Amino acid sequence: MKPLVVLMLLLLAYPTHAQEPATVEATAWQKYKTRFLDPGGRIIDDANGDISHSEGQGYGLLLAFLAGSRADFELIWSFTRRELLLRDDGLAAWKWSPGEAPHVSDTNNATDGDILIAYALARAGVSWDRKDYTRAATALAEAILEKTVVEHGGLTLLLPGAQGFSAADRADGPVINPSYWVFEAFPVLEQLVPSPAWKALAADGEAILKRLEFGPKKLPADWISARTVFKPAEGFPSEYGYNALRIPLYLVRSGRTDSELLSRIYRGMSDAKGAVLLSDVESGAVEETLTDPGYRIINHILACVLQGTKLPDDMKTFEPTQYYPSTMHLLGLSFVEEMRPECL
């Protein structure tokens, strides 16, 4: 399909994208980029040895778009295109390390990073009439569909990477990571690369989450074996951890409001003060209590969606802490600004 036709389809399907105001405040984006955006265009994960990765580049692109910052978007995309899009199949290498030579020592992809990059490019391509962004998003969406979306046991699954997670690669494979389902992206990618697999992927991803009720807290694990029955994957911590904590944010950002699913996750991951609890999914034992505003905002958003409780004042103002919670904070504030202003 010609890029111009794809662009028109996107405009018809998502007309607000071409007109919507910025949902990340300019001052908040300025603070974020001052802290995490290198002058060369890479997003720095300051809690992980100052590496960069496709996930961070995708988040950076999305936040720059939501802030309406075209120059920063182009800077982040230039680094991503130049330094990470090295694979023959069109997917991005997942990790870039400043202390290694070459900087990319592991060329496997991380599918959530690929999805975020493609999604941000697609939205920017429509809103800013950048056909080059639309073409790049289309190529990446095609690669995601071809290399990481698989059928197994009557379900459409998303492999976390093109290598190492399939039924052929592991005795307990395929292994999936439920937090890699960026639900809001799938309708946009479907407009770029029409296929029934996108709807199946979204529907099956939500259905799988409803079945992942491990231990006394009935929470999903970060890494799941889908070989026969769903269970925590071998060789990974059996925990509701830093990956899974973003699942409810992805659900609400995509407009999903299944109260039973959201309530179950909310009960399992929060304490009385709104902190996020990371726990062993089998025993229910709490492993970490996260009080950073960027994590707590997820619980407060769930409280608003489920109970109508407004966000506390300290959630409404952004101050950067570390890369990951700061990213969650801005995505949360963007969601509230655009879709749930009654939470403010």
WOPE-V801343 format. One record per residue. PSI is psi in degrees with one decimal (* if undefined). Layout:
BEGIN
psi: [PSI:PSI]
END
This chain:
BEGIN
psi: [137.1:143.9:-37.3:-38.2:-43.3:-42.7:-43.4:-38.5:-42.2:-40.9:-38.7:-40.5:-33.2:64.5:-27.4:-22.7:-31.1:-11.5:-14.9:142.2:164.5:135.3:-1.4:120.3:145.3:-39.3:-37.7:-43.2:-39.3:-42.5:-42.5:-48.9:-32.3:-35.4:-38.3:-12.2:112.8:149.2:-21.9:-6.4:7.4:143.6:126.6:123.9:93.7:-7.9:6.2:48.7:21.4:27.1:170.1:156.8:165.9:-34.2:-50.1:-39.1:-39.2:-44.3:-43.3:-44.1:-44.9:-44.3:-39.2:-40.3:-46.8:-24.2:-6.7:24.6:92.3:-39.0:-43.2:-38.0:-48.2:-38.1:-46.8:-41.4:-38.6:-44.2:-45.1:-48.1:-41.9:-40.2:-23.2:-26.5:70.8:-13.4:152.2:-21.5:1.7:-6.6:164.2:138.2:143.9:-25.1:136.2:118.8:126.7:-21.7:4.4:153.4:115.8:162.5:-30.6:104.8:-17.3:110.6:4.4:155.7:167.8:114.6:-31.7:-37.1:-43.3:-42.7:-46.0:-41.7:-48.7:-42.0:-47.7:-42.5:-41.9:-44.6:-41.5:-37.4:-40.4:-52.3:-35.5:8.9:49.6:95.5:-26.6:-37.0:-41.4:-41.6:-43.7:-40.5:-40.2:-45.2:-40.1:-40.0:-39.2:-42.3:-40.0:-47.5:-41.1:-38.0:-20.3:-8.9:120.5:158.9:132.8:128.2:33.2:7.8:151.7:118.3:157.4:115.6:137.7:-23.5:158.7:-25.3:142.6:-3.0:-6.9:173.4:-29.0:-23.7:-26.8:147.1:-30.9:15.3:161.8:144.6:135.2:162.0:107.0:-24.8:-5.1:-10.4:96.8:85.0:-37.7:-20.4:-28.0:-42.8:-33.9:-43.6:-30.6:-33.6:-31.7:-45.4:86.8:127.5:139.7:-13.2:-31.1:-46.7:-39.8:-40.1:-44.5:-46.6:-44.5:-33.5:-43.8:-40.1:-38.0:-43.7:-35.1:-20.2:-11.1:85.8:77.2:140.1:-172.1:-25.0:-8.4:47.4:155.0:158.3:160.8:-44.1:128.3:132.7:128.4:20.5:-56.5:-68.7:151.6:128.9:160.3:136.5:148.5:142.4:0.5:151.3:135.4:78.5:153.6:101.3:-153.7:-28.4:-55.9:-23.9:-20.8:-7.5:-50.8:-31.0:-43.2:-38.9:-50.5:-34.1:-27.5:1.4:6.4:131.3:28.9:105.3:-32.7:-46.5:-49.0:-39.3:-40.0:-44.7:-42.7:-45.7:-38.8:-26.3:-1.3:151.3:-176.6:-22.8:3.3:3.6:154.1:128.5:123.3:133.3:158.0:125.1:-20.7:-43.9:-22.6:-0.5:132.4:128.7:-36.1:147.5:115.8:118.3:0.0:137.3:-32.5:-25.9:-44.3:-28.8:-28.6:-46.4:-38.7:-33.5:-42.5:-40.8:-36.4:-47.4:-40.8:-33.9:-6.2:14.1:127.7:153.5:139.6:155.2:-35.5:-9.8:-19.6:-16.4:131.2:126.2:124.6:142.4:-83.6:164.4:-53.7:-53.2:-33.1:-37.8:-45.9:-37.8:-48.1:-38.0:-38.3:-46.4:-37.9:-43.1:-47.1:-43.2:-42.2:-40.9:-21.6:58.9:-20.3:-14.0:-16.9:*]
END
